[in-house]
Amino acid sequence: MRFLVLPCDGIGPEITRATMEVLEAANQRFGLGITSDYEDVGFPSLEKYGTTLRDEVIDKARTYDGIVLGPQSHMDYPARDKGGVNVSGGFRVRLDLYANVRPARTRPYLPGKKMDLVIMREATEGFYPDRNMYKGLGEFMPTEDVALSVRKLTSKACERIAREAFKLAMRRGKKVTAVHKANNFIITDGFFLDWVRKVHQDFPEVELNDVIIDAMAAHLDLASELSGSLGLAGSINANAETGLVCAQAQHGSAPDIENQNIANPSSLILSVAMMLTWLGEQRGLPAMVEAGSAIEHAVDAVLENPANRTRDLGGQVNTGAFGALVAAEVAGTALAQDVPAGYPADYAATVEAAKSQGKVVIYTSTDIAQAQALLDAFTAKYGIAVEYNDLGTNGAYNRAISEAAASQMGADIVWSSAMDLQMTLAADGYACNALGCQLSGGQQQRVAICRALVYQPRVLLLDEPLSNLDAKLREEARYWIRKLILDLEICAILVTHDQTEALAAADHILLLQNGRIVQDGTPHDIYSNPRSFYAADFLGANNIARGRVLRAEGANVTIGGEGWELPGQVRDGARLAPDTQAQAVIRVEQIHVTDQPGPDRLEMVLDDSLYLGDRWEYRVRRGDLQIKAHGARELPPGRVYAQIAADKVWVFPAENAA
């Protein structure tokens, strides 16, 4: 079974990668024997070849069993004579994929009107101007103030789309509704209805109704959107006679969120599930039908947990992580890896025990780097090759993953044979021929990450991955770890005590205190909107001011101590009464120190200015209030003035102190 994959435009490459991860999980679990090839269409093709859709791609597609087509940005394409060909329309017409099948059903875990229906639409004729003429387009302007459009309906098209609808109804609720506008389009829609009624005679068990499009639109009000989200509606275009089928998401290319890794890939994933089911039913392949059903159920199982939802459904899960979650659900325990030869006996026993309990085994950098898995007797090159050689199957994909990982780590890879990995760790003093005992801690950790990625893990656990690096290298490593994770679109959990590392590398942060989550959110939200004294004090360089509440009006309070007072805002929702003991957190960067007086500036005494290279640090005081701030120039000791905005003085009850 061969599939041709066409990521196309906008978010297409991102959701296609997530979809193909899910497909590969089904391929492995159900033994489908699917292989995939890739081609450029859309803007990538326009840039390379001068057209969005080449004839050779269409010809190539005819030789495949299925097509996975990402969304297109057709409205942004240039004119047809400048290479802007409607990709979707091109495949539908030239491959005669006449049956556009779009299911729409509600999910019990999402709000929406209850429905479970399938829209069957003829996709090669009608008012489509690019597919209803032998030459030219079906819309034109005879004069500058007149625009005309031609509609095309044929007996063949009407008969076969009706037949596919009735065949589908026999497997579902045995009910078909023909939607039309025969009250106005008397000839054309009347012609269509006549054919539907003729085909109905071959399916007497099916109930047939016909509804005018106006009334149907009022009933459905965009079925896919009402079913929860366009992102949850799959779609295929198929030809029952030739057996060719194309999986295509129902939504557009969403260029506004392109390359942000936040798109919901569910529609394309569900479209591939539909394609597998359709191929299985057409060709009598039960495993394909089972795989399609497994993917559909996996999407529902993942989405049922609100924590697993993408942003369009109110969650925070990104594209790659969602694909990994669905793939894991599809695979069950099938993706658990065997322990590579040479691993310590206690490590092997631990893994085997986990697998015997039905758990999916995840190889982490901690497992590999710190469980003596980087054996002293072997070189780093051998250690990586052990992981790769143990894979056995799907080598080409893992080889690509390894190459991408090594490239991000500043390494060069040379393949001497299909299953022999040679890695030259050229950057940062790496030596691929060094023994495990000769590598520094930082080198071991970077080799460990590469070894872990060979397994294309669904989740990569990084436990203090930069702890053995010096300060300068840590700064660079933060960047390449984040870029590596984003480029490979894997879900990573980074455990660290380094707040800068967490803020720089993470999309989402869980802040723990004594083993409990006290706040979670994006790095910006955690840093800028702390909900407790602990969260405010843990992140950033801070000043702590302790005193009592002098005045209070709702969340706006004035806190003061010996010889000073500051206006601020209560941050944890508590109401602080006057004379209540309180404490305030003030970020260092929110304090502006100058030698000039001015409104809303607090007169203070500067004790010293410390030179830090890129900035100066000021140590200032007033009464029992001592704070530090940063500035661009040295200030002499003596009288200075500190300006601090009231909304940057975060006040908390004193009893919330850690």
N, C-alpha and C positions, 0 to 999 in steps of 0.2 A: 504494500500500500504506500503510495507516494503522494505527498502534499507539496504544493507550491505556495510559499509564504511571501506576501507582499505587504510590508509594513505601512507604506504610503506616507501620509502627511501628518503634521501636527503631533498629537499625542499617539499617533499610530505606532511608531517604534516602541514606545514605552508599554502600551497595553498589549502589543504583540509579544514582547519578551515575556511578560507575565503569563499570557495565554499559552505560549509554547512550553513554559515550565510545567503548567498544569497538564497539557497534552502529553508531555514526556512522562509524567508520573503515571498517567493512565496507560500509556504505551507500555511501560515497564510492568505495571501490575497485571494487565490483562493480556500481555503478550501479543499485541496487535501488529507488530512488525512494521511500524510506520517509519518512513524516512522522509526528511524534509529538505527542500532546496529553497533558496531565497533569490528574489529579483527586485530591482528598483522599479517603482511606478510613482506617479505624482511628481512633486517638486524635485525629489532626488534624481528621477529620470530626466526631467526637463533640464536640470543643470548639467547632467552628463551627456545626454543624447539629443537635446533640443526638442523633446516631446515628452508629454506626461505618460504616454502609453505607446510602446513600440509594437510593431506587427509581430516581431519575433517572440515577444512575451506572450501574446495571444496564442500564437502557434505552439509555443512550448506548453502553455496551460492545457491545451487539448490532450496532451499525453499524460496528464496526471489524474489521479483519482479524486482529489479535492483541492480546493484553493482557500487559503486564509487571507482575506483582504482587509487591511486596516482602513480607517476613515480617510476621506479625501477632502481637500480644500478647494472644491471645484469652483466656488464663487470667486476665488482669488486667482484662478488660472488665467493666462493671457488668452487672446482670441484663438479660435481653432486653427487659423492659418499661421499662427505663431507658435504652435505646438501644444496649445491648451485643450487636450482631449478629455472628455468626461470619462474617468477611469472606470467607475462603477457601471455607467451606461455602456461603455465599450465591451466589458466582459459580458454583461447581460445579453446584448444584442448579438455580438459576434460569436459567442459560445451558445447562444439560444437558451440562456438560463431564464426561462419564462416564468417560473413559479417563485414568486417572492413570498416566503412564509414567515410570518411574524406573530409569535405567541405573545399574549399579554395576560398575566395572572397576578393577583395580589398575593403578598406574603403575609402570613398571620402575625409576624413579628414587626411589620411595618404598617403605618396608617394608610388607608386607601379604601375606595369602594370595592366590595367583593366582586371579583370577576375571574373567569378562566375561559379565555377564548383564543382563537387563532385567526388572524387576518391573512387570507390568501389573495395575493394581488398579481395581476398579469404585468410583467415587467418589461416587455419588449415592444409594446405598442401603446395606443392611447394618444394623449396629448404631448408625449415626450418629443420635443422637436428634433432631437439627435437620433431618433430611432424609428421614425415613421415615413421616411422618404428613401427612395432608391438612390437619388443624388440630391445633394443640398440639404437644407434644414427645413423642418416643418413649420417654421414661423418666419414672417417676413414683413416688410413695410413697403407697400406700393407707393405711398406718399409719406411725407414727413409727419403728417398728423394722423396716420392710419396704421395700425399694427394688426396683423392677422395670424392665426394659428390653425394648423390643420390637424384633425384627429383621424387616427387610423384604427380600424377594427377589422379583423379577418375571421373567417369561420374557424380556421385552424387554431388561432389563439384563444378564441372564446370557448371552443369545445374542450381543449386540453386543460385550461385553467379550471373550468367547471369540473372536469373529471377528477383532477387532483383534489379539489375541495371535497367532493363527495367521497372519495377514497379515504381521505383523512377523517371525515365525519363518521365513517363506518368504524373507525378505531376509537372514536371519542363518544360524544353524546348523540350521534345520529341526527344532527340538526344542521342545516345550512341556511344562511340568510344571504340572499343576493342583494347587494347594495347598488343603487342605480339612480338615474335622473331621467327616467323615461317619460316623465310628465313634460319635460322640455326638450330633451334630446330624443325625440320620438323615433327617429330612424336608427341612430347608432345604439343608444341604450336599449331600444326595443329589440334590435338585432341581437344584442348581448343576452337579454332576457330569454329570447326564443331559444338560444343555444343552451342556456342553463336548464330550461324546462325539458329540452330534448334529452340531455344527459341524465336528468333526474329519472327518466323512465327506466334507466338501467340500474337505478338504486331505489327501488320502491320502499325499502325499509327506512330511508332517511326522510325526515320532515323538511320540506322546503318552504321558506318564507321569502318575500322580497320587501325591501324597505327603501324608501326614497332617502338619498344621501343626507338631506337636511335633517330629517328625523333621526337618522343613525348618528350623525355628528352630535346631536343634542343628547342622545342616550349615552354615547361613549365618552365624549369630551376628551379626545386623545387617549386612547386606551393604554398605551404603554406608560404615559406619564402618570395616569391614575393608578397604575399597578405599583407605584412606589417610586420609580425613577426610570428615565430612559436608559440609564446604565444597567438596569436589570432586565432588559428585553433583548433576547437573542434574535437572530435573523439568518435565514439561508436563501440563496437563489439556486434553483435546481432545475434539471431537465430529466424527467423520468425515463425518456426514451434513450438518451445517450448515457445516462448514469452519472453525469458530471454535476458537481455541487460546489457552491462557494459559500463559505461562512463569512458573514460581514456584520459588524456592529451596527445597531440601529442609529446611533448618534453620529454627530459630526466630528471634525478633527480638533476642535477646541484649541486653536492656536494661542489663545490667551493664557493657557496653563501648560503650554508645550515645554518639555524638558524640566518640569518642576517635580516630577515623580509623585503627583497627587491625584491623577485621573483614576476613575473607577474602571477597572478592566473587565467587570462582570459581563457586560454585553457581548464582548468578543469571546470571552470564555464560554458563555452559554451558547453562542453561535457555533463554536467548535463542537460543543456537546450535541447540538442539534444535527450537525453534519455527520458526526459519528453514528448517531442513531439512524439517520436517513440512509447512510451507506450500509449499515448493518441490516436494515429492513429490506433495502433494494437487493442486496446480494446474499441474503440469508446467512449473515455472520452474527451469531448471538453475542460473541464477545464485544463486538463494536457497539451493539445496542446496550449492553451492560455497562460499557465504558462511558457512553453518553449519559446514561442515567446516573452513574456514579459521580460524574462531574457536576451535573445539575444539583444532586443532593448535597455535594460538598460545598457548593456556593451557598446554599441555604443554611447548612450547618455552621459555616463560618459567620455568615451575616446575622444569624440568630443572636449571637453575642454582641451587644452594642460596642464593646471594646475593640471588635475586629472590623468595624465599618470604616469605609472611606469618607472623605470630607463631605461629599454630596449627600451622604446619609447621616451626617451629624457626628462622624467619628474623626479619628486622626491618623488612621493607617494609610501608608503610602502605597503607590502602585505595586512596586516590587514586593513589599511585605505581604500585601493581600494575595498576590499570586502565589507566594511561598506558603501561606496559610491554606489556600485551597488545594495546592499540590500535596501538602502534607495530609490533608483530609482525604484526598483521593487515594493516596498511597498507603495509608494506614501504617503498618510496620514494614511495608515492602521496601522503603528507602533506607532502613537501618543497614549500616555497612558492617562487613566483617572486620575483625581486628587485624590490622596488617601484621605480617610475619615479623618477628623480632621485638614485638612489644612485651613489656614485663608481664609475668604470669598474673600478678594481682590485678593489673589493669585489664587484661583479657577476661579474668573472672568477673570483674565488676561489670564490664560491658555485656557479657553473656547473661549474667543475672538480670540485668535490665531488659535485655531482649526477651528472655523467657517470661517476663511479666507483661509482654506485649507493648513495651515502651519503644519509641523511636529513639535511636541512639544518635546523639549530636556530638561530633568531635569538636572540641573547643581548643583555643590556643593554650589554655591552662592545662588541659589534658596532655597535649602534645609537647609543649615546651617544658613543663615542670613535672611530668610523670616519668622522667628518664626515657621518654620516647625518642629523643634526639640522642641516640646511643653514642657513647664515647668512642666506641670501636669503629664507627663509620663516619664518612664525610657528610657534610651538609648536602652535597649533591646526591649522595646515595639516599639520604633520609627523605628527600623530596621524591626521588624516583620510587622508593618503597610505596608511598601513597599512590602515585600515579599507576604503577604496575599492578597494584592490588585491585584497581577498579574493574578491569576485565571488560566490562561493557560500557557503551556510550563513551568510548575513549576520545572521539573527536571533539565532543562537546566539552569534556573535562580538559582536554588539551587547550582548547580556546580559552577556557576559564583560567587555566594556569598561566597562559601567555599574558592575558590581561592583568592578572594579579602581579606577575613578575614585572611587567612593564611599569605599573604604578609604583613598584618598589625600587625602581631604578636598576633593574636587572636585565640581562640579556639571556635569551633562551635559544638553544640550538638543538634541533631534533635529529638524532642520528638514526632513529628508526621510529616506527609508529608507537612503540611502547617503551621507548628509552628516553628519559628526560635528562638532559644535561643543562645545568643552570650555572651561569657565571654571575656571581653576586658582585658586580663590578663597583657598585656605589658604596660609599661609606666604609671602605676598607674590608668589604666582604671577601672571603676566599672560599670558593666552592669546594676546594680540596682540603680545607681545614677539618680536623676531627671535631666531633661534638664537644669534647672537653677543651678544645682550643678556642671556641667561640665565646665572645663576651655575652653577658646576659641580654643586652639589647639585640645583638646579632641572632641569638637563639630565638628571641621573640619574633623577629621579622621572618626568619626561616619558618617558624611555627605557623605564622599566618598564611604563608604560601602553601604549606603542607595541608592546612585545614581547608583552604579554598579548593584544592584539587578534588575534594569530595562534593563540590557544589552544595554545601550545607544549606538547609532551609533557614537555620538560625546560627549565627556565629557569636559565641560568647567571648568577649574580650575582658579578661579580669586583670585590671591594672596593666594594660599592654605596654605602657610607656614608662613604667616605674624605674627601669634600669638605664634609661637614657639621660644624658646630660641635658641641661636646660636648653641649649641652642638646638640640639637635635630633637628634643621633645616638641619644640615649636614647629619644626618642619614635619615631624611625624604626625602631629594632629591633623595637618592638612591632607597628607597622603592617605591616612586611614579613612577620613571622611570621603575623599574622592574615590577611593577604592570601593567603598561600600555603595556609593551612589552609582558608579559606573557599572558595577556588577549586579546592581539592583537586588541585593540580599538584605535580609533583616539582621541587624546586629544589636547585641546588648552589650553596652560598655559599662563596666563597673569601675568606678574611680573615686578617689578622695580629692582629686584635683579639679576644682570648680572651673578653671579656665579650660581644661581639657573637655569637660562636660559641655560647657557652653559652646565651644568651637566645633565639636564633632557631632552633636546630637540634633535630631529633629524634634525629639520629645524627651523630657527629663522626668524621672521619678525621684523626688527628694525624700530620703529616709531619715528618721530619727528613732533610735532604739529599736530598729527593725520594723517600724511602721511608716507607711507613706503619709507624709504630712502635706505634700502638695505635688501636683503633676501638671504638666503643660509644656508649651514650647519654651525654648531657652529665653526668648524675649519676655514672655509672660511671667515665667518664674523669677527672672531678674528684676523686672519692672513693677510687678504687682504681687509682692509677697503677701501671704495671708496669715503669717504668724511671725513672732519675733525670731524664732529659730530660722525660718526660711529667709528672712531679711538679713540676719546677721551672718548666715552661712555663706552666702554668695556675695562677691564683691569685696572691695576694700572699704571698710566702714568706720564711722565714729559712733560711739554709744554715749548718749547723754541721759543721765539718770536724775530725776527730780520729782516734782509734784505738779499736778494740774492746777494752774492758777485760774484759768477761765475755760468755759466749755459751752459751745453752742452746737449741739449735735455732734457731727464728726470733726468739726473744727475746734481745736483746743489750743491753749497756750501752756507750754510746759516750762518750768523754771527751777533754778537752784540758787546757790549763793552768788548773788551779783549778776545774774543773767536770766533772760527769758527768751523763748523762741516760739513763734506760732507754728502749728503743725496739724496733721490730720491723723485720726485714729484709723488703723488699717485692718484690724481683725473683726470688725463689726461690733465690738463692745462699746458701751456708752460710759465714758469716764466723767465722774462728777468732780467738781472742784475739791482740792485737797487730797485727791487720790494719788498715791504713789504711781509713777509711770516711768517708762524708759523710751527713748527715741533712737532710731537708726537713721544715720545720715550718710549717704554714699560720698566718698571722698571727692568724686568728680562733680558733685552737685554743689560744691562750695567754691565761691569765687573770692579770692583774697586780693585786696588792693591797698595801696597806701593813700587812697583818696576817699574822703567821706562821701556819703550820698544817702538818698532815701532807702529805707529798709535795709540798712547796713548796720551790723553790730560791731561796735568798737571793741577791739581785742588787743592783746599784746603778743607780738611775734618773738618767740625765744630764739629760733634758729631757722636757717634755710639750708637744706641738704641737697647736694647736687647728685642727681640720679642718671645723668647722661642725656636723656631725651627730655627731661623736665626737672623742675625743682620741687622739693617737698617742704612745705611750711609747717612748723609746729607752733600753734597759737593757743592762747588761753584767755579765759575771763572768769574770775572767781574759781569755782570748782569745776568749770567746764574746760576740758582740754580736747582739742581737735587737731587733725592734720588735713592738709589740702595740697593740691598741686597747682603749679603755675609755670609759665614759660620763662620767667626771669628771676634773678636773685633779688630778694628784698632785704634791706638792712633790719636788724633787730629793733624793736620799739613798737610804736603805735601803728596798727593796721586796722582794716575794716573788712569784715566777712559778710558776704551777701549770700543768703540761703533762702530759696523759695519755700513758702509754707507747705506746698504739696510735695516737697522732697524731704520733709521732716516727718518720718513715719513713726507714729506714737503707738505704744502697746502698753497694756497693764503690766505693772512690775512683776506680778506673780507668774507671767508667761516667760520670764527669763529662763534660759537654759541652765 
